[in-house]
Amino acid sequence: MDYSYVKLGDIDLMELMIINDVRRGISTAMNNSVYDRYSDGSDVISSRLLSKKIEIDFTILDKIVETKKTISPIISQKNLQKLIFSDDHNIYWNVIADGEIKVTEHNNGKYTTGTISFLVPSGHAESVTSSILNATNSGGENGTITPNTTDGSIEIKVNNKGTLPTFPKIKLTNVSENGYFGIVGVTGLMGLGNINEADGVVKHESEYFYNSESNIPFSKFTDAVGVANPQNNWLATNGKLEFKTDGLRLKDKGTVGSNQGVAGGMKVMTLPADSNGHVGAVNFYSYFNIFAWAGAFGQTGVLQVLFTDINDKLVAGYGITKGDMSGNNASMKCWVGGNRPREYASNNFISNNGEGNGAGNMNNTSFNEKTGHSDFVKTGSQLKFYWKSSRIEAIIPELETVEIAKVYIYIGQYVQSNKFMTNLSLRNIWFRKDNVDVWHDVPNRYAAGSIVEIDMENDKIFTNGVATNKDFVNGGKFFSIPPGESTIIINQSAFNHTPPQVELTWKENYL
């Protein structure tokens, strides 16, 4: 067969050699475990696919020595690379070179032949692009989504055109408040949330107070010019914050006192009264989205989300500080109040845009242009601060009955620096009170507009970008979809008769 290209990673091997023969095989070897019967024959207990090999015979005619030197580091990578053949360009094999590349020089070294052997650890190929099924293409080749407005369920006929099972990603956008999802496929089922969560008048549930997405300029937060910063009076508050493009940013640094080292602005909001007319929350939750990306080395800045009692005494705080005036080091900070107000935790990161560039585990995977998801929880004396898919926990006994009554937002710049961070903003914030004794409506676990994402392959669940595997109901399992057409049924809380918006994404696998 003639190939127009054979790509390994970004390199076309045919630009370096003549491809004489390719051996991909028709399928992948199977390993079967059997149990011998007392009578004739055996019973199959289990079967699994093994890894496979792809072999390429080649010839090098020109510049043989130089070409060998070029090919060797390309092929001898220690990590998996994508191998794509032009005759089947919609799929790729994840491969790694296996064994020695043996070559033979012919006619006094005028041309060389050899064979490259690649190992395919998975034993199968994957589609180059993902298949997507949503309301826009429902009824097409990828399947059909049929919502039921009577009970709020959805039937999904999904068409996996691959030859092997694959693990999909399911994205559910809640159109109405909801407390539960039951997801049933042909190979398994799972539940998220609480199937018994009610929508009526219930004790000890949560009450949502504010969401900046419905208050874009953050106008319900008022300026707190000259008010002492609840976390540290070293941070001056004579400046001004203003909504700009993506969220609250520093508009005017303002002035500083002789004993202050950061100039900035601050806004404050007092929690609304709950359905019982009470202001303050012993049990409290807040989600916020922070963008912290320095556009150049040496840029500095401070951002804080602070929670206080009615008298402005600090209960807890979450923030970003970058005082590095030469490099790109920043820190995520957690502060606690009580009898001994202090910095409780600090986690360093590189304030890039999450692109890596050698940052390793310091890479800014939390506050870059695409993410920023963070939250804070107070349950009595227990405080929790979200950081990289888990929460930092603090137990402060004297805060057991202390109520959060105010939320402060502070953004400032170190006075010794003349380079402010290019991107330091609070893009979104919302909060709620938990365990309200009596009210008329119960905000459910999944608010209208909230997005639940289930990654079946990696056993991950996210709600609004925050890891929420805690919602997984014991007894369920993450499951795959088989080749061909199969059905997935999604049910919701009994009180919710409005189907969610659904999108499935999957990679097709081929032998």
C-alpha positions in Angstrom: 0.0 0.0 0.0 1.2 3.5 -0.8 1.4 6.0 2.0 1.4 9.7 1.6 2.7 10.1 5.1 3.5 8.1 8.3 3.6 10.5 11.2 5.3 9.8 14.6 4.4 12.7 16.8 5.0 15.8 14.6 7.5 14.1 12.3 6.7 12.5 9.0 8.9 9.4 8.8 8.6 9.3 5.0 10.6 12.5 4.8 13.5 10.6 6.4 13.2 7.1 4.9 11.4 4.9 2.3 8.7 2.8 4.0 8.9 -0.6 2.4 6.4 -2.6 4.6 4.1 -2.0 7.6 2.8 -4.8 9.8 -0.1 -3.6 11.9 -2.0 -6.9 12.2 -5.7 -7.4 11.9 -6.5 -7.5 15.6 -4.9 -7.7 19.0 -4.0 -11.0 20.8 -6.3 -12.2 23.5 -5.4 -13.7 26.8 -8.0 -16.1 28.2 -8.3 -17.6 31.7 -10.2 -20.9 31.6 -11.4 -23.5 34.0 -11.3 -27.1 33.0 -14.6 -28.9 33.2 -15.0 -32.3 34.8 -16.3 -33.4 31.4 -14.8 -32.4 28.0 -13.6 -28.9 27.3 -13.2 -25.8 29.4 -15.2 -22.7 30.5 -13.8 -19.2 29.9 -13.5 -17.3 33.2 -12.2 -14.0 31.8 -10.6 -12.5 28.6 -8.4 -9.5 28.1 -6.6 -7.8 25.2 -2.8 -7.9 25.3 -0.5 -5.2 24.0 0.5 -5.5 20.4 3.4 -4.5 18.1 3.5 -2.5 14.9 6.6 -3.1 12.7 7.9 -0.8 9.9 10.5 -2.0 7.4 12.4 0.9 5.8 15.2 1.9 3.5 17.5 4.9 3.7 19.2 6.0 0.5 20.7 9.4 0.9 22.7 11.0 3.7 22.6 7.7 5.6 24.8 8.7 8.5 23.0 12.1 9.0 19.6 10.5 8.7 20.4 7.8 11.3 21.4 10.5 13.7 18.2 12.3 13.0 15.9 9.3 13.3 17.4 7.9 16.5 16.3 10.5 19.0 12.9 10.8 17.4 12.1 7.2 17.7 13.8 6.5 21.0 11.5 8.7 23.1 10.8 7.3 26.6 7.2 8.4 26.5 4.3 7.4 24.3 3.9 9.1 20.9 1.1 9.2 18.4 1.7 7.1 15.3 -0.7 7.9 12.4 -0.8 6.3 8.9 -2.2 8.3 6.0 -4.4 5.4 4.9 -6.3 5.5 8.2 -5.7 9.1 9.2 -8.7 9.4 11.6 -7.1 7.1 14.2 -3.7 7.1 16.0 -1.7 4.5 18.0 0.0 5.4 21.2 3.4 3.8 20.8 6.9 3.5 22.1 9.9 2.0 20.4 10.5 -1.6 21.4 13.8 -3.2 21.3 16.8 -2.4 19.2 16.4 -0.9 15.7 18.6 -3.3 13.7 19.8 -2.1 10.3 21.8 -3.7 7.4 24.1 -1.6 5.2 24.1 -2.7 1.6 26.5 -2.2 -1.4 29.3 -0.8 0.7 27.0 1.5 2.7 25.2 3.1 -0.3 21.9 2.2 1.2 20.6 0.9 4.5 17.5 -1.3 5.4 16.1 -1.9 8.8 13.0 -2.5 10.9 11.5 -0.4 13.6 9.3 -2.2 16.1 6.7 -0.2 18.1 4.9 -1.4 21.2 1.2 -0.4 21.6 0.7 -0.9 25.3 -3.1 -0.5 25.1 -3.4 -2.9 22.3 -5.7 -0.6 20.3 -5.9 2.7 18.4 -8.0 5.8 19.2 -9.8 8.3 17.1 -7.9 11.5 16.4 -11.0 13.6 17.2 -13.6 13.1 19.9 -17.2 12.2 19.0 -19.8 14.6 20.5 -23.5 14.1 21.0 -25.6 17.0 22.2 -28.9 18.7 21.4 -27.4 20.3 18.3 -26.5 17.1 16.5 -29.1 14.8 18.1 -30.6 12.5 15.5 -27.4 12.3 13.5 -24.7 9.5 13.2 -23.6 9.8 16.8 -27.0 9.1 18.4 -30.2 10.7 19.7 -31.1 12.5 22.9 -34.8 12.2 23.9 -35.8 14.4 26.9 -39.0 13.5 28.8 -40.7 16.7 30.1 -43.2 14.6 32.1 -40.7 13.2 34.6 -37.5 15.1 33.7 -35.6 12.0 32.5 -33.5 11.6 29.4 -33.0 8.7 27.1 -29.8 8.7 25.1 -29.1 6.4 22.2 -25.4 6.7 21.7 -23.6 5.2 18.7 -20.0 4.1 19.4 -18.6 3.6 15.9 -15.4 2.1 17.3 -14.7 -1.7 17.6 -14.1 -1.6 21.4 -15.8 -0.1 24.5 -14.9 3.4 25.4 -15.4 5.6 28.5 -17.4 8.7 27.8 -17.5 12.1 29.5 -21.0 13.3 30.4 -21.7 17.0 30.9 -25.1 17.9 32.6 -26.2 21.5 32.7 -29.1 21.9 35.2 -32.0 23.9 33.8 -33.8 23.7 37.1 -32.7 23.1 40.7 -31.9 19.4 41.2 -30.6 17.2 44.0 -29.9 13.9 42.3 -28.8 12.2 39.1 -29.2 8.5 38.4 -27.3 7.4 35.3 -27.9 3.9 33.9 -25.9 2.3 31.0 -25.8 -1.2 29.7 -22.5 -1.9 31.5 -23.2 -0.2 34.8 -25.0 2.5 36.8 -24.2 5.3 39.2 -25.9 7.9 41.4 -24.9 11.4 42.3 -26.3 13.5 45.1 -29.2 12.4 47.3 -32.2 10.7 45.8 -34.3 11.7 48.9 -33.4 15.4 48.8 -36.7 17.4 49.0 -37.8 20.6 47.3 -40.3 21.6 50.0 -40.0 23.2 53.4 -37.2 21.3 55.1 -35.1 22.0 58.3 -31.4 22.1 58.2 -30.9 22.9 54.5 -29.1 25.7 52.7 -30.1 29.1 51.6 -28.4 31.0 48.7 -27.7 34.6 49.4 -25.8 36.1 46.4 -24.3 35.3 43.0 -22.3 37.9 41.2 -23.2 36.4 37.8 -26.7 38.0 38.3 -25.0 41.2 39.6 -22.2 41.7 37.1 -20.8 45.0 38.4 -20.8 43.6 41.9 -23.0 46.5 42.8 -24.3 44.8 46.0 -20.7 45.1 47.3 -20.1 48.6 48.6 -16.8 50.5 48.8 -15.0 50.2 52.1 -12.6 53.2 51.6 -10.4 53.8 54.7 -11.9 50.8 56.6 -9.3 48.7 58.3 -8.4 45.5 56.4 -9.9 42.7 58.7 -6.9 40.5 58.1 -4.0 43.0 58.4 -4.0 46.7 58.8 -0.7 46.8 56.9 -2.9 46.6 53.8 -4.2 50.2 53.1 -7.8 50.5 51.7 -7.8 54.1 50.3 -8.0 52.9 46.7 -10.9 51.7 44.6 -12.0 48.4 43.0 -14.1 48.4 39.8 -15.6 45.8 37.5 -13.5 45.5 34.3 -14.2 43.0 31.6 -13.9 39.8 33.5 -14.4 40.8 37.2 -13.4 43.0 40.0 -9.9 44.6 39.4 -7.9 47.3 41.1 -8.7 50.7 39.5 -6.9 53.1 41.9 -4.3 52.1 44.5 -4.9 55.1 46.7 -2.6 56.2 49.5 -0.8 54.4 52.3 0.0 55.3 55.9 3.6 55.3 57.3 3.1 51.8 58.7 1.5 50.3 55.7 3.1 48.3 52.8 0.3 47.6 50.4 -1.9 50.1 48.6 -5.3 49.0 47.4 -9.1 49.1 47.5 -11.7 47.1 49.3 -15.4 46.3 49.0 -17.8 44.7 51.5 -21.2 43.1 51.6 -23.3 42.2 54.7 -25.1 38.9 54.3 -28.8 39.3 53.7 -31.2 38.0 56.4 -32.2 34.4 56.0 -35.8 33.3 55.7 -36.1 33.6 59.5 -35.0 37.2 59.4 -31.6 36.5 61.0 -28.2 37.9 59.7 -25.2 35.7 60.1 -24.2 32.1 59.4 -22.4 29.6 61.7 -22.5 27.2 58.7 -21.5 28.9 55.5 -20.3 28.1 52.0 -18.8 30.4 49.3 -17.6 29.7 45.8 -15.3 32.2 44.1 -13.2 32.3 40.9 -9.8 34.0 41.0 -7.6 34.9 38.0 -3.9 35.4 38.9 -1.5 35.5 36.0 1.6 37.8 36.0 2.3 38.9 32.5 6.0 39.5 33.3 8.6 38.6 35.9 8.6 40.9 38.9 5.0 41.9 38.8 3.3 41.9 42.3 -0.1 42.1 43.9 -2.5 40.9 46.6 -6.0 39.6 46.4 -8.2 38.5 49.4 -11.6 37.2 50.0 -12.3 37.7 53.7 -15.1 36.5 55.9 -15.9 38.4 59.2 -18.4 38.5 62.0 -20.8 41.4 62.2 -18.2 43.5 64.1 -15.6 43.0 61.3 -13.5 40.6 63.2 -11.8 38.0 60.9 -13.3 34.5 60.9 -11.3 33.2 57.8 -9.8 34.4 54.6 -8.5 33.1 51.2 -6.1 34.9 49.0 -3.3 35.3 46.5 -0.1 37.1 47.3 2.8 37.8 45.0 5.6 39.8 46.6 8.3 38.4 44.3 9.7 41.5 42.6 12.2 39.7 40.3 10.7 36.3 39.5 7.3 34.7 39.1 6.6 33.1 42.5 3.2 33.5 44.1 1.3 31.9 47.0 -2.2 30.8 47.8 -2.9 31.8 51.4 -5.4 30.7 54.0 -6.0 32.9 57.1 -8.0 32.0 60.2 -9.4 34.2 63.0 -10.3 33.3 66.6 -8.2 33.8 69.7 -5.0 33.7 67.6 -5.5 35.2 64.1 -2.8 33.9 61.8 -1.8 32.6 58.4 -2.9 29.0 58.6 -1.5 27.6 55.2 0.5 28.8 52.3 1.0 27.0 48.9 3.4 28.3 46.4 2.9 28.3 42.6 4.3 29.9 39.5 1.9 32.7 38.4 2.0 31.7 34.7 -1.1 30.9 32.7 -1.0 27.2 33.4 1.0 26.5 30.3 3.8 24.7 32.2 7.1 25.6 30.8 9.0 23.5 33.3 7.0 24.6 36.4 6.2 21.0 37.3 3.9 20.7 40.3 4.3 24.5 40.8 2.4 25.1 37.5 -0.5 27.5 37.9 -3.3 24.9 37.4 -5.6 26.7 39.8 -5.9 30.4 38.9 -5.2 30.6 35.2 -7.3 32.0 32.3 -9.3 28.8 32.0 -9.8 27.8 35.6 -9.8 29.8 38.9 -12.3 27.6 40.7 -12.0 27.9 44.5 -14.3 27.7 47.6 -14.5 28.0 51.4 -16.6 26.1 53.9 -17.4 26.8 57.5 -19.2 24.1 59.5 -19.1 25.2 63.1 -15.5 25.1 64.2 -14.3 23.4 61.0 -12.9 25.6 58.2 -12.1 24.2 54.8 -10.1 25.9 51.9 -10.1 24.5 48.4 -6.7 23.8 46.8 -6.0 21.6 43.8 -8.9 19.1 44.0 -8.9 18.8 47.8 -9.5 21.0 50.9 -7.2 22.2 53.6 -8.9 21.7 56.9 -8.6 23.8 60.1 -10.4 23.2 63.4 -10.7 26.4 65.5 -12.7 25.6 68.6 -13.5 29.2 69.6 -15.2 29.8 66.2 -17.8 27.0 66.8 -20.7 29.4 67.3 -19.2 32.5 65.6 -21.3 33.7 62.7 -20.0 34.9 59.4 -21.9 38.1 58.6 -19.8 40.1 56.1 -17.7 39.3 53.0 -14.8 41.6 52.1 -12.9 41.7 48.8 -9.5 43.3 48.7 -7.0 43.9 45.9 -3.8 45.8 46.3 -0.2 46.4 45.2 3.0 46.4 47.2 4.2 50.0 47.5 7.9 49.0 46.9 6.9 47.6 43.5 6.0 49.6 40.4 4.9 46.6 38.4 1.3 45.4 39.1 0.2 41.9 38.0 -1.3 42.0 34.5 -4.2 39.8 35.6 -5.4 39.8 39.2 -9.2 39.8 39.4 -12.1 38.2 41.2 -14.2 36.9 38.3 -17.2 35.5 40.3 -18.4 34.9 43.8 -21.5 33.4 45.4 -22.3 32.2 48.9 -25.0 30.5 50.9 -25.9 29.8 54.5 -26.1 26.1 55.5 -28.4 24.5 58.1 -31.1 27.3 58.2 -33.8 26.0 60.6 -36.9 27.1 58.7 -37.6 28.5 55.3 -40.1 28.2 52.4 -37.8 27.1 49.6 -34.8 24.7 49.6 -32.0 25.5 47.2 -30.9 22.1 46.1 -27.5 20.5 45.7 -27.4 21.4 42.0 -28.5 25.0 41.3 -30.1 26.0 38.1 -27.3 26.7 35.6 -24.8 24.6 37.5 -22.7 22.2 35.5 -22.0 18.6 36.5 -19.3 16.7 34.6 -18.6 13.0 34.9 -15.3 11.6 33.6 -16.0 7.9 33.3 -12.5 7.0 32.3 -10.7 8.7 35.2 -13.5 8.2 37.8 -13.8 12.0 38.4 -16.8 14.2 39.1 -16.8 18.0 39.0 -19.5 20.5 39.8 -18.8 24.0 38.5 -15.2 22.9 38.0 -14.8 21.9 41.7 -14.0 18.2 42.4 -17.2 16.6 43.9 -16.6 12.9 44.1 -18.2 13.1 47.5 -21.5 13.2 45.6 -20.9 9.7 44.3 -23.5 7.3 45.7 -21.9 4.1 47.1 -22.8 1.0 45.2 -22.5 2.6 41.8 -19.6 2.4 39.3 -18.2 4.5 36.4 -18.9 2.6 33.2 -18.1 2.3 29.5 -20.3 2.3 26.4 -19.9 -0.8 24.1 -19.4 -0.7 20.4 -22.5 0.0 18.3 -25.7 1.5 19.6 -26.5 1.4 23.3 -28.8 3.3 25.7 -28.1 5.5 28.6 -31.0 6.7 30.9 -30.6 9.7 33.1 -33.1 10.4 35.9 -33.2 13.3 38.3 -34.9 14.2 41.6 -38.5 13.3 41.6 -39.6 16.9 42.0 -37.6 18.1 39.0 -39.5 17.6 35.8 -37.3 19.8 33.6 -34.6 17.7 31.8 -31.0 19.0 31.9 -29.0 19.9 28.9 -26.8 16.9 28.0 -23.5 16.5 26.1 -21.5 13.3 25.7 -17.9 13.2 24.5 -15.9 10.1 23.8 -12.9 8.8 21.9 -13.6 5.7 19.7 -11.2 2.8 20.1 -10.2 0.4 17.3 -8.4 -2.9 17.2 
